[in-house]
Amino acid sequence: MGGAMIRGLSGSRDGSRIRHRSRPASHQHRSARHQGQHIEGQQPVGSAARAEQGRRLGAVIVLTLVVMAVEVAGGLRSGSLALLSDAGHMLTDLLALVLSLMAVRFAARPASPAKTFGYHRVEILTALVNGALLVVVAGGLAVESARRALAPAPVASGTMAVVGVAGLAGNLLGLWLLAGHCEGLNVRSARLHLIGDALSSVGVVAAAVVILATGWWRLDPLVAFGIAIGIAWGAVRLVREAVDVLLEGTPRGVAIEEVRRVLLGIPGVAEVHDVHIWSITTGFLAFSGHVRAVDGPGASAGAAGGDPLLGRIRETLRQRFGIAHTTIQIESDACRDLCEPAGKTSG
């Protein structure tokens, strides 16, 4: 995984390779599985939580299948495009929930020499697939809604309203089952599907009432079009967040310059460079960087036998930014001239 390990020894801000170094690099590698050092709210989901999450996802899958069957039957009977579109959306939800359940199972598997971070990224890949599916569904709904708006068809509004209420109740029950159980992208994507369905059901019920009162059949495809826009907006955000994690972008809420400024405030730190911060998965942050230490008493005791400076840096990253997985190279101030390429000084 890019950025997880320092591949070379870099002694300047622009990443130039150094020629020598005065001491071995201090490499601190803390993972949630081996050290349990993640602060509350910033750790990967534990095995017990994932088991509970899996059970609840299974229950939501069964519930979604039942509601989808009811909406298909109701849509065919009433002739409502909004109801049939919602049923089609729920078919996609069913696939997405199955993918989410698979991701939960994979993420619970332990790390191995071949996959040293385990299977946490399966959650992100699943969220990406779910978001892409939602974009496709939203596009299909929008196209069909536009076509139907130009040539509106009669709708049995009474049946439409009853089925819409049943669908809304099922979606709200599904959201309740997933409420408060992990905030990962994977579960968020499942919730997004259910929220989209709930909004669809609200639109279906409202349209049914208006059609029943006024006979304005064109409202049915207009409501379906509005639902499609809302689904697309949420799906694009989900895809963007998943792509950011896969590209190992800086996590939201973490500013590289702020991290650098805080580390420079630690006694004994003269310079911080080659900083990388990324997410292994949702809430599991990692850091790698080079720190040039000021030589002198108490600055650093060396890698052997423990390094007070390294400990202070690690503790600051954990407490201030929720980063517990760190790879830090300590460089000596005494080797600065030797470490810099000829004709270049570090700024």
SVG drawing of the C-alpha trace seen along z (x, -y; Angstrom):
<svg xmlns="http://www.w3.org/2000/svg" viewBox="-60 -28 88 42">
<polyline fill="none" stroke="black" stroke-width="0.4" points="0.0,0.0 1.5,-3.3 2.8,-5.4 2.6,-2.7 6.4,-2.3 9.2,-4.7 10.8,-3.4 13.9,-5.6 15.7,-8.1 14.7,-11.6 16.4,-14.5 14.9,-17.7 11.5,-19.2 11.5,-18.3 12.1,-14.6 15.8,-14.5 17.5,-11.3 20.1,-11.7 23.5,-10.3 24.1,-9.2 22.4,-9.2 23.8,-9.2 21.6,-6.6 19.0,-4.0 15.6,-5.2 13.1,-5.0 10.2,-3.1 7.0,-2.9 4.3,-0.7 1.1,-0.6 -1.9,1.2 -5.3,1.6 -5.2,5.3 -1.8,5.8 -1.6,2.8 -5.2,1.6 -4.1,-2.0 -6.9,-3.7 -8.8,-6.3 -12.5,-6.0 -14.4,-7.0 -11.3,-6.5 -10.8,-2.7 -11.8,-0.1 -14.8,1.9 -14.1,4.8 -15.2,8.3 -18.2,8.2 -19.4,5.0 -19.0,6.5 -20.9,9.6 -23.8,7.5 -23.6,5.3 -23.8,8.5 -26.9,9.7 -28.6,6.4 -27.7,6.2 -29.1,9.7 -32.4,8.6 -32.5,5.5 -31.9,7.7 -34.9,9.9 -37.1,6.8 -36.0,5.1 -36.9,8.2 -40.4,8.3 -41.0,4.6 -39.7,4.8 -42.1,7.6 -45.1,5.6 -44.1,2.5 -43.8,4.5 -47.2,6.0 -48.7,2.6 -47.0,0.7 -48.3,3.2 -51.8,3.0 -51.9,-0.8 -49.9,-1.7 -47.7,-4.1 -44.3,-4.9 -43.1,-6.3 -44.0,-3.0 -42.5,-0.8 -39.3,-3.0 -39.1,-2.7 -39.4,1.1 -36.6,1.0 -34.5,-1.1 -35.1,1.5 -33.8,4.2 -30.6,2.3 -30.7,1.8 -31.0,5.5 -27.8,6.1 -26.1,3.3 -27.0,4.7 -25.8,8.1 -22.5,6.5 -22.4,4.6 -22.9,7.9 -20.1,9.5 -17.8,6.5 -18.5,6.9 -17.6,10.6 -14.4,9.9 -13.3,7.0 -13.5,9.3 -10.8,11.6 -7.4,11.1 -4.3,9.6 -1.8,11.9 1.8,11.6 0.3,11.1 -2.3,8.5 -0.7,6.8 -3.6,4.3 -6.2,7.1 -9.4,6.6 -10.5,3.2 -10.5,1.8 -13.2,4.2 -15.6,1.8 -14.4,-1.1 -14.6,0.9 -18.2,1.9 -19.2,-1.6 -17.8,-2.7 -19.8,0.0 -22.9,-0.9 -22.5,-4.6 -21.9,-3.8 -25.1,-1.7 -27.1,-4.5 -25.9,-6.9 -27.0,-4.5 -30.4,-4.0 -30.9,-7.7 -30.2,-8.3 -32.7,-5.6 -35.3,-7.1 -34.8,-10.6 -35.0,-9.4 -38.2,-7.4 -39.8,-10.2 -39.2,-12.7 -40.7,-10.3 -43.8,-9.6 -44.3,-13.3 -44.7,-14.0 -47.3,-11.3 -49.0,-10.8 -51.0,-7.6 -53.9,-6.9 -52.9,-5.9 -54.9,-4.0 -54.0,-6.5 -55.7,-4.5 -53.6,-1.4 -50.5,-3.7 -51.0,-5.4 -51.5,-2.1 -48.4,-0.5 -46.4,-3.7 -47.2,-3.8 -46.2,-0.1 -42.9,-0.8 -42.2,-3.8 -42.8,-1.8 -40.4,0.9 -37.7,-1.6 -37.9,-3.3 -37.7,0.1 -34.6,0.8 -33.0,-2.5 -33.7,-1.8 -32.0,1.5 -28.8,-0.1 -28.9,-3.2 -25.9,-3.7 -24.0,-0.6 -20.7,-1.9 -20.2,-5.0 -18.1,-3.4 -18.6,-4.2 -20.0,-0.7 -22.8,-1.0 -23.4,-4.7 -23.9,-3.5 -26.5,-1.0 -28.2,-3.7 -28.1,-6.0 -30.0,-3.3 -32.6,-3.1 -33.0,-6.8 -33.4,-7.1 -36.2,-4.5 -37.8,-6.3 -37.9,-9.5 -39.3,-7.7 -42.1,-6.3 -42.9,-9.8 -43.1,-11.1 -45.3,-8.2 -47.7,-8.8 -47.8,-12.6 -48.4,-12.2 -51.1,-9.6 -53.0,-12.0 -52.7,-14.8 -53.7,-12.6 -56.7,-11.2 -57.8,-14.8 -57.1,-16.4 -56.7,-13.7 -53.4,-15.3 -51.6,-12.1 -48.5,-14.0 -47.5,-14.5 -46.5,-10.8 -43.5,-11.1 -42.6,-14.5 -42.2,-13.0 -40.1,-10.2 -37.8,-12.7 -37.3,-14.6 -36.4,-11.4 -33.9,-10.6 -32.1,-14.0 -31.9,-13.4 -30.5,-9.9 -27.8,-11.1 -26.7,-13.9 -26.0,-11.5 -24.5,-8.9 -21.9,-11.3 -20.8,-12.3 -20.4,-8.7 -18.3,-7.9 -16.1,-10.9 -15.4,-9.9 -14.6,-6.3 -12.3,-7.4 -10.5,-9.8 -9.7,-6.8 -8.6,-4.6 -6.3,-7.4 -5.0,-7.8 -5.9,-11.4 -5.6,-13.4 -8.7,-12.5 -11.4,-15.1 -10.9,-17.2 -7.1,-16.7 -4.8,-19.5 -1.2,-18.6 0.1,-22.0 -1.7,-21.9 -0.2,-18.6 3.2,-19.9 2.8,-23.0 1.7,-21.0 4.7,-18.6 7.1,-21.5 5.8,-22.7 7.1,-19.5 10.4,-20.2 13.3,-18.6 11.7,-18.8 13.6,-21.0 12.0,-20.1 9.1,-17.9 9.0,-16.9 7.9,-14.2 4.6,-14.0 1.8,-11.7 -1.6,-11.1 -4.2,-8.8 -7.0,-6.4 -6.7,-2.6 -10.5,-2.6 -13.1,-4.8 -11.8,-6.1 -8.5,-4.2 -5.8,-6.9 -2.2,-6.4 0.8,-8.7 4.4,-8.6 7.0,-11.3 10.5,-12.4 11.5,-14.4 14.8,-16.1 15.6,-16.2 17.7,-18.9 20.8,-17.4 21.1,-17.9 20.2,-16.4 16.7,-14.9 16.1,-15.4 16.3,-11.8 17.8,-8.8 18.3,-6.9 16.2,-4.1 17.7,-1.4 16.2,-1.3 13.3,-3.6 13.1,-7.1 11.4,-9.8 11.0,-12.2 9.4,-9.5 7.0,-8.7 6.0,-12.4 5.4,-12.6 3.3,-9.4 1.2,-10.5 0.6,-13.9 -0.6,-12.4 -2.9,-10.0 -4.4,-12.6 -4.7,-15.6 -5.6,-14.0 -6.7,-10.4 -3.8,-8.9 -2.5,-5.7 -0.7,-4.0 2.6,-5.8 5.8,-5.3 8.3,-8.0 12.0,-8.4 14.0,-10.4 17.0,-12.2 19.8,-13.8 20.6,-17.5 24.3,-16.5 24.0,-14.8 22.2,-17.7 25.2,-18.7 25.9,-15.1 22.3,-14.3 21.7,-17.2 22.6,-16.8 25.6,-18.9 24.7,-22.5 21.3,-22.3 20.2,-23.2 17.0,-22.3 14.6,-25.3"/>
</svg>
